[in-house]
Every structure is written in structure tokens, then in C-alpha cells.
Amino acid sequence: MAPVPPGIRLLVSFNRDQWYRALTFGLTFLLYTSFHLSRKPISIVKSELHRNCSSVSELATAAAAAAAAAVMAAGSGGGGIRQPSPPPPHTDMDCSWKPFDKSNYKQLLGAMDYSFLCAYAVGMYLSGIIGERLPIRLYLTVGMVTSGLFTCLFGLGYIYNVHNLGFYVFVQVANGLVQTTGWPSVVTCIGNWFGKGRRGLIMGLWNSHTSVGNILGSLIAGYWVSSNWGMSFIVPGLIIAAMGVVCFFFLIEHPNDLKSLHAQTSSPGQSLPAKNWSGGVNGHTEVYLQYKEGKNKVCYYVQNGGQSYDTELLLPRDQGSVCLPVQQVVVVKSESEPSAISFMGALRIPGVIEFSLSLLFAKLVSYTFLFWLPLYITKAAHLDAKKAGDLSTLFDVGGIVGGILAGVISDKLGKRATTCAIMLLLAAPTLYGFSMISQLGLGPTVAMLLVCGGLVNGPYALITTAVSADLGTHKSLKGNARALSTVTAIIDGTGSVGAALGPLLAGVLSAGGWDQVFYMLMTADFLALLLLLRLVMNELFSSKPHPISAVELKEH
């Protein structure tokens, strides 16, 4: 007999529960990757919209100047009749896209970001409360499909030549509202399946979906941005809608949901293997149970012959089965299902307010980079839209590493707030260095993008994942796991207020120079650090500091 391949041996070494955990981890990772993948195109298309307008204006001005010079030369050299100079070109009509061809294009693009993020922030507070009262799988599916619809609708504006700013603002607001279904749902699912042991590491790896989605969104949008930017939205929209369908068919919200599946396999009239009383399959004796629906009896059958001494004592000698009468039993639960926590009840959980306000400023910095980094690279490094979009993905690569490191360090130390504070303290001077070094060339810019991505996204990733899951299962809740969605929504909703303010302020401040934008980002990092100081002091001077044990698991 040939030996079993090591790969097969590895696969069968995992039990059913571990496979379900792996499925939940991978599926929720892909689901939220598609969310961020559909948000990224707007930042890539920004520079193309304005670059088209400015390029047309420059070409038209240059052509007009050349034509005027030619006329002047012909008139002066020939001494004949002087030709009238051609009329100035109508650059407003010739511009490739409106309404972003005006001098206040930064404010208009900032308003686009603000409309999405403001709707997202407002909707997030409601989303967690609604999500705890509806089936998460259906709630998430509807949100993803409708988000795909609105993302495609934005791209159709290019195909159908829509130049109405109100149309794009409406689409952004609607998309921001429906995208709030994503984060509380996936964090609740991952929190239900994974306990507190190594939660920082698991959440750090899992939260890389944010950066992976940004990278894929940049690459997909960049592929079409110069030729047909409508496809930069339509393709991501189709992807998130398709993932919504996958969510409907495969997402398991909680391990307890599988009990109904196992109960169905024990339905009346079906035979199931029972615990073998004589040594299992190798002994060629299998005992089966079958419920006789019309006779109210349970019958025991022995197959494959070879009755052992144990089964001979249980079954008659002249037949291979025995039926026993049963009676109906009514099972009453000893305690009722925990009720969903209120908004004010979630705010009273220790640490929720501090981490929420700190995330407001941390997410302000992260989302300013998300929406404005490609345009900044275009202006600072003088690159086209596609190259700037590709280069901006390095910020997200650094974010993946930073999120994982933050999770590992916080697991090792058992100090979430301290880990965030250290990274925020290092991020502020790094941002200033990036604003200086990005003017020196491509090489230094690449290095600083990676470092900034890690330090900026590390605290943001840790607070929105491991910290939210920890607070949502805080001991003060006495095992009420239904609070996780509301706590997650409050923390991320407050952070989304900063995410809405950051790009808006960047659009206003960038008119006076990019240095003002970086000063704003450094100030936000400093404020995020200040808001965590009380929690940091509690962690450093706590009488019982301890790392988070790998065996400390959450009760389901």
C-alpha cells in the first residue's frame, strides 16, 4: 500500500470546527476586501479628471500662441495684408470632463469624498444597532449587492456623459449608507468564531483585507483610468455584488448556527451511526439508530455481523435489532436569549469612548492618504495618473505589515492602548519626513511610503479589529455576545467622522500648499495620542499586567 501524501495527511489533521473557522476567516477577508476595492477608484480617477482638463487647456493655449506667432511672422515678413489672429479657444467646451474642470476642482473633489464619508459615518451608528436585530448573512448580502449597484452607477455617468455634480454626490451618499452594512457584520462574525487568544495576531492578519482591497482597487482602476474611467468603477462594482451572492450562500454567522444543520441529519426516518460499543469500524460492528415515527420507538440495528460480547448483552440473540418505546420530552431553556445592548449601554463599557475618539483622528489621517495620496504624488513627483496610483499602493503594503506588527506586539504585551500610542508617537515625525523627502525623488518616496503606511495604519487597524472585539466581549457584558456589533459600529462610526473630515480639510488646505495638509495630519496624530493617555497609564501601572494568553477563549 502506497503511503498517504503529506498534503492529504495535513488536510485530514484538521477537525470540522477548524475547517469552519478557516472558511469564516477566508470568506470575511474576501468580503471586506471587495468593500475597499470598490472605494478606491475615486482616488485614482481624481487626478485623471483634472489632468484631462488642465492638459486640454495647456494644449489649446499653446496651439493658440503658435498660431498667433505664425500669423505675426507672415504679416511682418511679407509686408502684405495682416491676417486677423484666431479667436481664443473655448477651453471650457473642449475640456474632457465637467464639472471638475473649474479652478475650485479640489473643493469639488473634496465634497465628493465628504458626501460619501459623512453618509458612512452617520449610517454606521445605525448599522450596528440594525445588524444585531437582523440575520447578518442577509443584511450583509443586501448591502453588498446594493453597493455594487451604486458603484456601477457612478461609472455609468462616464458612459452616458453625465456632467451633473448632484448626480455624483447622490451616488456617493447612497453608496456610503449601504457600505455601513459591511464592517459591523464581518467583525461580529470573526469575533464569534475566534476567542481572545492571539486575537491581535489573527485580527492583524485578517485586517490586511483593507490594504489588499486598496491595492487591488488601485490596480483595477488604474488599468482603465486613462482610456475609460467609467470601467474603473463598473468592474469593482460587479466584483462586490458577486461577493454579496457568495456571502448569501456560504457565510456562517456563529458556530451555534451549525447545530441546526447537525439536527437536520437526525430527522425522523433517517439512520445515523451511533457511538460504536465494540471497537468501531475496524471491528466490523456498527450500531445504528432509527426513529419509528408511527410507533414512537427507537430501534437499534447491528450491521456487518460479528456481534461482540457487549452487543450480545444489549440485543436479543435471535435478531439483529431491538426497539424501545420513547416518550415526547419538552425542553425548556433555563435562560432567555440575551437582548441586544442599547447605544448608551455600549458607551458605558470602559474604554469605548477613548478608543472611539482616538480612532476619529487616526482614521482622519488614514483616509486622507486613501483619497488624496495619488493626486499628491501626481503633483509632487510629476507622474501620470496610472503611475501615481500604482505607487500609492506601497502605502497599503506598509499598512499590512503595520497592522500585523501592532497585533503581535499587543498580544505579547497585553497592552492595546500602549501599542497604539507608540505607533502614533512615531507616525507624526514620519509624516513630516515624508513631506520633505517626497520632493527628492522616487527612491526615498518609496521607502517613506512603506514606513508611513505601517505607522499610520497600524493603530487604525488594531482599534477597529482587536480592540473592538475585546470591548464587544468585555467582562462587564456578562457573556452577552450580541453587543459586539453595536460596539464595533460606535467605534468605527466615530472614526468615520474623522474619515469624512480629513479628505474635506485636505481639499480646502491643499489650495494653500500641501505643507498645510501635512501639518493637519501631524496634529491629528498628536490628538489621537492624547486621547489614549489615560488608558495607557492604566495599562502601565495596572496591578495585574499580563499578556493575552493563547488559551483564553471566548465562550460562545
N, C-alpha and C positions, 0 to 999 in steps of 0.2 A: 504493500500500500504506500502510495506517494505521500510525503509529508505535507501538511497543510501550509499554504503560503503564509508568510509572516503578516502580510497585509490583511488577509482574512482573519488571522488569529487576533489581530488588533481590533478589527471591527466587532468580532463577537465578544471581546472582552468588556465592552460597554453594555450596561443593562438598559432596559427600556426607558427608565426615567432619565438617564444621561442622554439618550438619543433625543428625547423630547426637549430637554434643556438646550441641546445643541441646535435643534430646529428653531426654537424660540429665539435664541441668540442670533442665529444667522438671518432669520426672516425679519425680525425687528430691525436688524442692522440694515438690510436692504431696503426696507420700507422707508426708514428715515433718510437713508442716502438719497432716495428719489425725491424727498421733500426738498433737501438742499440743492439737489441737482436742478430742480425747477425754479429755485430762487436766484441762481447765479447769473442767468443770461442777461438780466437788465444791466448789471455792472459791466459786462463785456460790450453790450450794444451801445452804451452811453458814448464812449469815445468815438465810435463809428458814426453815430448820428451827428455829432458836432463836427467831426473831422470832415465828413462829406460836405457840410455847409461851408466850412471855412476853406476847404480846398477849392470848391467851385468859385467862391468869391475871389480867392487869390488868383486862380487861373484866368477868371474873367477880367480882373483888374490888369493883370499882366498883358493879356491879349489886347485890351483897350489901349494900354500905354504903347505897345508895339505898333498898333495900327496908327495911332496918332503921330508917333515918331516917323513912320513911313510917309504919311501924308505931308508932314512938315518938310521932310527931306526932299520929297518930289516937288513941292511948291517952291522951295528955295533954290534947288539946283536947276530946274528947268526954266525958271523965270516966267512960267505960264500962269494960267488961272489956278488959283489956290483952291484945293479941294476942301470941302467942309469936313470937319472932324466927325467921326461916327458918334452916335448918341451913347451915353454910358450904359453899360449892360444892366439888365434888371436882375441883379443877383438874388433878390427875394424870390423871383419866379423860377430862377434857374437852380436854386438850392435843392439838393436831392431829397431833403425831408423837412417837413414842418410839423409842429410849431416850435421845434428845438433849434431853429436857425437864428434866433434873436441873440442880442448881446447878453441877455439875462438867462442864457441857457443853463447855467449852473443852478440857479434858483429853481428853474422849471424841473430839472432832473432831480434836485433835492426834494421838491414837492412830490414827485413820483415815488421816491423812496419813503417819504414821510407818510403818504397815504396808505401804503402797504403796511408799514411797521406800526403806525398808530392803530389801524384796524386790528392788526395782530395782537397788540398789547391789550386793547380793550376786550377783544374776543377771548383772550387767554384766561382772564379771570372767570368768565362764564363757562369756558370749555371744560375745565376740571370738574366743576360742580355738575355739569350736564353729563360728563363722561362717567361719573360714578353712579349715575342713575339709569344708564343705558348699557346694552351689551357693547363692550369695547370693540369687538370684531366688526360689528355692523356700523358703529359710529365712525371707526377709522376708515372703513371701506367707502362710505358715503363721502367723507371728507376728501379722500384721495382722488376719487373719480371726479368730483366737482372741481377740485383744484386743477386737475388736468384739463378740464373744460375751459376754465378761465385762463390758464397759461396758454393754451392754444388760441384762445380768443385774442389775446394780446398780439400774437404773431400774425393772426389773420388781418389785423389792422394794416400791416405792410402789404399783404397780398391784395386787399381791397382798397388800398390807397386812402386810409382814414387819417386825417390830419387834425382831428378834434381832440384837444387836450382833455376834455371832460370824459371822453371815451376811455382813454388810457387810465385816468385816475379812478374811474368806476371799476374797471377791471382789477386794478391793483387793490382797491378797498375790498372787493368781493373775494379776491384770492387770499388776502390777508386774513379775513374772517374764517374761511374754510380751512386754511392751513393750521389753525389753532387746534384742530382735532388731533394732530399728529403727536406732539410731544408728550402731553399727559398720558395718552394711550400707550405709547411704546415704553415709557418709563414705568408705568404701572405694570405692564406685562413682564418686563425684565426684572422688576422688583419682586413680583410674585414668584418668579422661578428661581431667583438666586438670593441666598441669605447674605448676612453681613460678612461672612468670612471672605476675605480678599475682594471685597466689593469694590474697593478703589481700583485694583488692577483690572478686574472684569469690566467695570464701567469705563475705565480709561481706554481699554481696547475697544469696547463697544462704541464709545462716543467718537471714535475716529470716523464714524459714518458722516459726521459733519464735514470734516475736511475732505474725505473721499468724494462726497457729493459735490462739494465746491470744485474739486479738481475735475471731476467728470463733466460737471456743468460748464466749466470754463472751456474744456476741450471741445465739447459738442457745440457750444455756442460759437466758439472761435472758428470752427470749421466752416460755418455758413455766414459769419458776421459781415464779411466784405462783399459777398455776392448776393445773399438773400437773407437779411437778418430776421425775417419772419420765421424761417425754419429754425433759427436759434431758440425760439420759444415753442414751436409746434412739436418738435421732436422730444424735448423734455416733458412737455405736457402729455404726450402719448405714453411716455415711459411711466410717469407717476400714476396715470389712470390704469395702465396694465398691472402695475404693482398693487393697486387697490383691489383688482379682481383676484390676484394671488392671495392677498390678505383675507378675503372673504372665504376662500377655500381651505386655508391652511393654518391661520393664526389660532393658537390655543391660549386663552386669556390667563388661566390659572390651573395649576396641577389638579385641583379638585374637579375641574370640568371633565377630566378623563374618567371619573368614577361612573358617570352616566354611560360612557362608552363601554366600560367593563361590565356594567349592569345589564346592558343590552345583550351581551354574549351569554348571560344566564337567563334569558327569557324562556317562558313556558314552551315545552315541547322540544327543547334543544338539549343534546347530551354534551356534557363537559367533562374533561379529565379531572378527577379529584386527586387529593394527595394520595400517593401510592403507599400502600401499607406493607409492601413486601419487597422493596428494593428498586422500584422504578422500572423503566423500560428495559433495562438490561436483564431484569428478572422475568420479562415477558408476561407480566401480570399488570393489567391496567384496570382500575376501578372507575366506573362511570356513574354519574348521577343523572337521573331524568325525572322531571316532574310530570305526573299524570294529571292533566288539567281536569278531566271529568271525574276522577276518582279521589282527588285530594290526597294523593300518596306520592312519596318519594321512593323510587326504585333504584337499587344498586345492582350494577351489572359487572361481571368479570369477563374480559375478553382475552383471547390468545391462550386460553387454557392455562395449565400449570399453576393451579391454586396452591398457595403456600399454606403453612400451618395457621398463620394469622387469619387469612381469609376463610379458611375452612371453619374456624370458630365463629365467624360472622355470618356465613352463608350456609344454607342447607346443602347437604351432600348430594341430593338428587337434582339440583338445578343451579344454574349459574346466576341467579338473581333473587332478590328479596325486596318486597315493597312494605314500607312502613307508613302508617297514617300520619298526616300532619294537620295542624290547625292553623288558621289565619292569625297572624300577630300584627297588631297595630303599634308602630314605633312612633313615639312622641319625642321630639327634640328636647333636650334638657335646657337649652337656652336658645333665645331667638337670634336671628342673624344681626350682626352689628349694623347700626344705622350709619348712613353717610354723615361725615362730620360737617359742621357749619363753617362758613367763611371765618367768623370771629373765633371759633374754636380752633381752627388751623393756625390763626395768627398767635394764639396763646401758647403754642408749642415753643419751648425755649430754642432760640437761635433762628427761627424763621424770619423775623423782621430784619435782623442784622445781615443775614446772608442774602435776603431779597434786595435790600438797599445796596449792598456791596455789588451784587450782580448787575444792578442798574448801571453802574459806572463801568464795570468790567465789560459788559455787553455793548455799551456805547462805543468803547474802543474797538472791540472785535468787529462790529457791524459797520463801523466807519471804514475799516480796511476792506470788509467784504464788498461794499458798494462803491468805494472810491479809489481803491488801490490801482486797478487797471488804468483809470484816467490819469492818476498821478504819475504812474510810470510812463505813460504816453507823453506827458508834458515834460517830466524831469529827464528821462532817458532818450526822448525823441524817437520812440518806436511806434510802429503802426499798431492798430487795434488787436490784431491776432497775436503778434509777438508779445505785446503788453499783457494780454490775457494769459498766454502760456507762462510768462514769467511770474505772474501773480500767484500761480498755483504753488510756488515754493513756500509762500506764507502758510498755506494749508498743510504742506508736508511738515513744516516745523510744528504746526499745531497738533498733528498726530503724535509726534514724539513728545511734545509738551504735555498733552493730555495723559498719555501713558505714564510718564515720569511722575506727574502730580499724583496719579492714583497709587503707584507703587510706593512713593515716599510717604504719603498719608496713611497707607496701610501699615507700613513699617513703624511709623512713629505713633500712629493712632491719633494724629492731630490734624484734622482737616483745615481748620481756620489758619493755623500756623503755616501750613504748606502754601495755602493761597497767599498769605501775607508776604512770604519771602519772594514768591514769584512776582507779585505786584510791585514790590520794592525794587526788584531788578529790572522790571519792564520799563519804568519811567525813564531812566537814563539811556536805556537801549533805544527807545523811540527817538530821543534827541540825536543819538548817534546815527540812526538810520536817516534822519532828515538831512544830516550833514554828508554822510558817506554816499548816499544815493546820487549825489551830483558828480561823483568821482569816476564813475564808470560801471560797467556791467558786473565785473568780478566782485567788488565789495558789496554791490547791491544784492547779489545772490546770497552771500554769507549773512548779511544783516536781515534779509527776508526770513531766512530759516530761524535765526535766533529770535527775532521779534515774534514770529508765528508761535514758537514754543512758549515764550513768556507771556504773551497776550492771551492765547487760547487755553493755556494750562489751568489757571484759576477759573475761567469761564466754564471749561469742561467739567472740572471737579465739582463746582457748585451745582450745576444743572443736572448732574447724574448721581454720583455717590452721596453728596450731601443731601440732595433732595430725597433720595431713597432712605437715607438714615433718619431724616426728620419725619418722613412719612410713616416710618415704623418705630417712632420714638416710644420709649417705655411708658410715657405719660398717656399714650393712647390705649394701653392695656390690651394689646393684640388686635385692635381694630385696623385691619389692613385696608379698609375702604377709604381711609384718609389720604392714601398715597397720591391719588390723582389730584385732589384738591390742593395739597401742599405743593406738589410739583407745579401746578398751574399758577399758584400765587407767586412762587419764586421766579419762575420763568416769565410770568406776566409782568412782574415788576421789572425784571431785566429787559423785557421788550420795550418798556417805556424809554429806557436808555438807548436801546437799538433804534427807536424811532427818532430820538433827539440827535443822536450822533451824526447820521448822514445829513439831516437837515441843517445842523450847525456847520457841518463841513461845507455844504453848498454855499452858505452865507459867508463864512470866514475865508474860503478859498479865493473869493473875489479880491481880497486884500493881500493875498500871498499864502503859499502853502505853509509857511512857518507858523502862522496863526493856528492852522489846523493841528499841527503837532503840539503846540503849547496847550491847546484844548485837550488833546489826548493824554498828555502827561498829567494835567490837572485831574482828569477823571480817574486815572490810575491811583493817584495820591489819595483822592477821596474814598475810593474803594478800599484802600488800605486802612484808612482811619476808621471806617465803619466796622472793621473786623477786630479792632484793638481789644475791645472788652472780651470777646471770645478767645482771642489769643492769650490774654492774661489768664483767663480761666484755665486754658489748656496747659500753660506753662507752670502755673502754681497750683494745679489741682493736686489734691492729696492722693489720688489714685490714678496716675497716668499709666496707661497700658496700651500696647499695640493691639490692633484689631485681630483677634485670633482667627485662624483659618477654620476652626471648628465651631465658631459662634454663628449659628444658623438661625434664620428667622422661622418662626412657627407659621405654618400655612393653615 
